[in-house]
Amino acid sequence: MVALDPRNGPALLLGSSTDMLSKARREFARLREDVNIDTVFNFFVTAYHVQDYLRAEARIPIKDIEALLANPDLIVCRSICNQGKHLRVDRKASPVGEKVSGRSGVLGVGMIGKMILGTGIVWDLMYDGVSHDPIVLGQRVLTKLESFFMSHGIPTA
């Protein structure tokens, strides 16, 4: 077993905000592939903690990082990460006939005539009474992080 000491180099080879943004992209790809408790949690925790690396690098003014975190989508991201008191997660079967993409499901999607069967589970993240699809919210969060990096001259890959 190798002991990792962050004082002797990057822990787990995630040593920069760019590394964390890349990890967030990988977690988002997993989320899109299969929406489940692990992929939802892993993406939003990773995405939110990109800011820890931005702070540690100390090349971006803290007020800019705070402005990013004040964005409503990043506030929901933080709540998911911290399992905040204003967050409610519902999983319910999608109605017959409703086409759902990017969702977790047991039966998959099958066509019989014009009716869609077995469309899976719909995830609904409720924050302060507002419903958020995890994939749509995740894409917005990732886009905001990428825009922040580009506007501050931070490499994105």
N, C-alpha and C positions, 0 to 999 in steps of 0.2 A: 504494500500500500504506500502511495506517495502522499506525503503531507503537502498541502497547498498553503502557501503563505503569500498573501497579496503584497507584502512588502518586498518580495523577491520577484515580482513580475505579475502579469495579469492572471487573476484566478480563473481557472477553467477557460482560458483564452478569450474571455470577454473583457477586453481591457480598455475599450473606448465606447463613446456614445455611438459611433458608427457601427461597432460590433453589435451593440444592443439593438440598434435600428434593424440591422440585418436579421438578428434573432427574432425581432417582432414580425418581420416579413415572413420568416419561416413558420412562426406560430400562426400567423394569419392564414397561410396556405393550408395548414392542418385544420384550422377552424372551418374554412370554406369546404374542405373535404368531408368533415364529419363534425357536426355541432353536437358536443356533449359537454358534460361538466368540466372535464379536463381541458379540452381545447378552448372553451370559453374562458375559464380561469387563467390558463397559461398565457393566452394572448393578452388579456387585459392587464395581468400582472407585469408581463414583460414590457408592454407598451408604456404603462405608467412609470415604470422604473428606469426608462431611458433618461428621465430627468435627473436621476441620481448621478448618472455618468456625466451629464452635461454640467452639473454643479461641481463634480469632482475635477473636471478638466479646467474649470475656472477661466474659460476664454470667452464666455458669453455673460453679459450682465445679468445678475440675479433677477432684476426687474423684468427682463425679457422672458426668462424662464417662468417667473410667476404669472406673467401675462398669458403665456401658453397654457399654464395649468388652470387659469381662470376661465378658459373656454368651456362652454357647457358640455361638450362631448368629453373633454378631459376630466371634468368633474364627475360625470357618470362613470368614466373609466376608473377613476380613483375609488368610487363607491363600490364598483364590482371588485376591484383589487382588495379593498378593505372590508368587503361584505357589509357595507354601511347600513345604518338603520333606515335609510330612505329607499333602499333597494328591495324589490320583490322579484323573484324569478319564478315564472310559470312555465310549465311544459304541458301542452295539451295536444290531443290528436287533432290534426287538421280536418276540416269538414270534407266530406266526400264531394268530389267534383272540383275542389280547389287545388290548383297546381302549386306546389311548393318546391322551390329549388334550394340547394345548399343546406338541406336539413338532415338531421339524423333520423333514421327510420329502420324498422325491422323488416318490413315487406318490400321496401323499394317502391318504384313507380311502375305500374303496369297499365296498359291501355286496353279497354274493352269497348269497342265502338267509340263513343265520344266521352265516356266517363273515365276518370282517373281514379284508380284504387290504391290504397296503401301508401299515401303520400307522406306518411311519417309523423314526426313530432314537430310542432311549432314551438320555438323558444320565444318567450316574451320577457324582456328585461324591463321592469317598471321602475322608474325613478321619479319620485315626486309626482306621481300620477301620469307620467308620460311614458308611452310604450316605445321600446327600442328593439329592433331586430338585431341580434348580435353580429351578423355579417355586415349589415348596412352601417351600424355604429362602428364596427371594427375598421371598415374601409375609410370612414370619415376620420377616425383617430389616426390611422396610418398616414392618410393624406396630409393631415395637419402636422404630424411629426416631420414628414418628408419636406413639406413647405418650409417649416421652421429651420430645418437643417440647410436647405438651399438658400434661404434669405439671410442666413448667418455665415455662409461660406464654409459649412461643415461638410466634409465628404459624406455621400450617402451610400457608398459601396466600397 
